[in-house]
Amino acid sequence: MTKDRLQWKVLTAASIAGLIGGSLTSWLLNAAVVAAAGKRGDHARLIRADVLRVRKLVVVDRDGARRAVISADTGSGVIRVYDSKGQPRVVLGVPGNDSALALYDDTGKTRVAVGTGVGSDYVRMFDQNGNIRVGLGIQGDDSALAFSGANGLLRTVVGASGDRVQGLTVYDSSGKTREMAGLTNNQPVLQIQDSMGKVLWSAP
């Protein structure tokens, strides 16, 4: 049994950096739009419209602080939601044929990213240092659930490649494969390695 037969793919999610700089080509709002008029205490003005076409829409609170932005540009679209400190907390984007959602903490760091594109889908969870700690992905016939340590290196991956291969791979703190177990073509396999990659025991 070779090592390659039990290596499981960990999906690499599309970068969400493209979400932060993009915008929507055209935006239609079929609703009543309520706009706050200036300073706190002023009466809101109600504007009614069947269709409102804009390139960018900024929603502010009663103090005039930005709380949400909908923007538009060729081939992409973005909705951003901000907290009371002006930090972006939610970004939803449609760059090209893909779509993605990013959630940020109060320091502006990405904590959760969800996306889907042509042939692949993913969920990623980050720690406060920006390391991916949990990743779930599907790409074609391959699917995987991966857990990483505080240093960002893989520690455990559970995956499947169609109906042919299913298994578990365990890594040490330096990211080296130490154990692989699963099924290959419905046959059980198990392999244990030392820190140098030498096979210590395998079955069958």
Stockholm file with secondary structure:
# STOCKHOLM 1.0

chainA/1-204         MTKDRLQWKVLTAASIAGLIGGSLTSWLLNAAVVAAAGKRGDHARLIRADVLRVRKLVVVDRDGARRAVISADTGSGVIRVYDSKGQPRVVLGVPGNDSALALYDDTGKTRVAVGTGVGSDYVRMFDQNGNIRVGLGIQGDDSALAFSGANGLLRTVVGASGDRVQGLTVYDSSGKTREMAGLTNNQPVLQIQDSMGKVLWSAP
#=GR chainA/1-204 SS CCGGGGCCCCCCCCCTHHHHHCCCSCEEECSEEEECCSSTTCCCEEEECSCEEESEEEEECTTSCEEEEEEEETTEEEEEEECTTSCEEEEEECCTTCEEEEEECTTSCEEEEEEEETTEEEEEEECTTSCEEEEEEEETTEEEEEEECTTSCEEEEEEEETTTEEEEEEECTTSCEEEEEEEETTEEEEEEECTTSCEEEEEC
#=GC SS_cons         CCGGGGCCCCCCCCCTHHHHHCCCSCEEECSEEEECCSSTTCCCEEEECSCEEESEEEEECTTSCEEEEEEEETTEEEEEEECTTSCEEEEEECCTTCEEEEEECTTSCEEEEEEEETTEEEEEEECTTSCEEEEEEEETTEEEEEEECTTSCEEEEEEEETTTEEEEEEECTTSCEEEEEEEETTEEEEEEECTTSCEEEEEC
//
